[in-house]
Every structure is written in structure tokens, then in C-alpha cells.
Amino acid sequence: MIARNLISKSVLPAKVSDSVSQVLDMLEVYRLSEIPVIDNDNNVIAIVSENKLLSLNEADSIGDHIVHGLIEHVAPIDHIFDIIKFLGDQGWSMVPVLNKEGQFRGIVTQENIFKTFATSFSVREHGAIIVVETKRNGYTMSEISQIVESENAAILSCFLSDGKDQEHLRITLKVNKFDIQFILATFERYGYEIVASFTSHEHVDALKERYDHLMTYLNV
């Protein structure tokens, strides 16, 4: 999944001729904290934030307060993981997408990233979650797959994160069955540390219900 596939068609940039009041309304409608501003040639000339706008006269044109400079952005071919890292580093609620000529191509929002993860990474699939740790230099995905498949299960999704120290890696798996006691025992036999597991139907159903409520809220 890359940036050009994640652009929100319903979120538009602000124009240099828009008033401060108009842009604040846009931020409220889009549920964003900042928004790119484009000129008449479809070039992004600034990123304006809600905090900055609230300090200005609402009747003013935002063009009167823009400071031109380098615009942080992603390219249309940047991967979703790179976009997530960008949003985390910048602390933004969105990121503009510019092509190699610097022309504006659209906006990727945190909300759209969340929806993509929810629909594309097995979040709603039924199954159990297993969290294990192992040493970084001993990690192989083939071994992990072998362990899960040896117990007649399959991996639906897999995420890696930092472990308890620099030498360890934490692996979060979602598998397609609820009865995982033999999978856990096999992981332990292979020297993996079991950090956590979530297996009850009630727990999964509760998560699904919370997800459905959140999706309803986001679509309001």
C-alpha cells in the first residue's frame, strides 16, 4: 500500500485566497490539526496549523500570513509504513503528497491510515493474538511460520517492534484459531518468551464492537 492509494478524495487543501475563518472551518470538518495551502498553480506553499490560525484575525486572508519554505511531504510511491513514521516524527494529523516535480497530488490523513489498517491487515478477522520475544540475531520468519503451521494454524498478520532491550525483538502475531495452547507450548520449546496472548471469544467480540463504534463515529 503506497501513498497514491491512500489519498483521501474528500479532503481538499486550503487556497491562498481563503480566509482564516474558512480554513478553520475546513479543519473542523476534516478533523485535522493542520492543512496544506496551495497557490493558483497547484503548488503547496505552506502548511498552516490550527494553533497558528487561532492567533489570527478570522477575516484575514491566510495568504497574508504565510511564510514560504520547504514543505515536508511524502511521494506518491512512499509505502504506508514510511507515511506512518513521517506522521509520528512530525506529529501531524495529515501529510501532503507531492510528485517529483513538487506538484500537489493530495492528502493522506491519519484517519485514512487507520481505516486502511483496519480493513487490510486482518484486524477484523477472527482469531487469537500471540506476543512473543526472541533475540534479534535468532529471529527468522520461516521458523515462526513453521511453529504456527505445525499446529494446523496460519498467520493472518505479523508486526515487529522493539523488545525489552536492544538485543530482543517483540513479535505480535494474529493467527486464525482461538485454541492456541499448543502453539504457545511450541514457541516456548523453541526458546521464545511468551509476553502475552489473547484468546477468548468475548475479548475479540469486545474489540470488534469497539472498532465498529469507532468506524461509526469516524463516518459521522
FENKA-V416879 format. One record per residue. N is the residue number from 0. BURIAL is + if it has 24 or more other C-alpha atoms within 12 Angstrom, else -. Layout:
# FENKA-V416879
[[N;BURIAL] [N;BURIAL]]
This chain:
# FENKA-V416879
[[0;-] [1;-] [2;+] [3;+] [4;-] [5;+] [6;+] [7;+] [8;-] [9;-] [10;+] [11;+] [12;+] [13;+] [14;+] [15;+] [16;-] [17;+] [18;+] [19;+] [20;-] [21;+] [22;+] [23;+] [24;-] [25;+] [26;+] [27;-] [28;-] [29;+] [30;+] [31;+] [32;+] [33;+] [34;+] [35;+] [36;+] [37;+] [38;-] [39;-] [40;-] [41;-] [42;+] [43;+] [44;+] [45;+] [46;+] [47;+] [48;+] [49;+] [50;-] [51;-] [52;+] [53;-] [54;-] [55;-] [56;-] [57;-] [58;-] [59;-] [60;-] [61;+] [62;+] [63;-] [64;+] [65;+] [66;-] [67;-] [68;-] [69;-] [70;+] [71;+] [72;+] [73;+] [74;+] [75;+] [76;-] [77;+] [78;-] [79;+] [80;-] [81;-] [82;+] [83;+] [84;-] [85;+] [86;+] [87;-] [88;-] [89;-] [90;-] [91;+] [92;+] [93;+] [94;+] [95;+] [96;+] [97;+] [98;-] [99;-] [100;-] [101;-] [102;-] [103;+] [104;+] [105;+] [106;+] [107;+] [108;+] [109;+] [110;+] [111;+] [112;+] [113;+] [114;+] [115;+] [116;-] [117;-] [118;-] [119;-] [120;-] [121;+] [122;+] [123;+] [124;-] [125;+] [126;+] [127;+] [128;+] [129;+] [130;+] [131;+] [132;+] [133;+] [134;-] [135;-] [136;-] [137;-] [138;-] [139;-] [140;-] [141;-] [142;-] [143;+] [144;+] [145;-] [146;+] [147;+] [148;-] [149;-] [150;+] [151;-] [152;+] [153;+] [154;+] [155;+] [156;+] [157;+] [158;-] [159;-] [160;-] [161;-] [162;-] [163;-] [164;-] [165;-] [166;-] [167;-] [168;+] [169;+] [170;+] [171;+] [172;+] [173;+] [174;+] [175;+] [176;+] [177;+] [178;+] [179;+] [180;-] [181;-] [182;+] [183;+] [184;-] [185;+] [186;+] [187;-] [188;-] [189;-] [190;-] [191;+] [192;+] [193;+] [194;-] [195;-] [196;+] [197;+] [198;+] [199;-] [200;-] [201;-] [202;-] [203;+] [204;-] [205;-] [206;-] [207;-] [208;-] [209;-] [210;-] [211;-] [212;-] [213;-] [214;-] [215;-] [216;-] [217;-] [218;-] [219;-]]
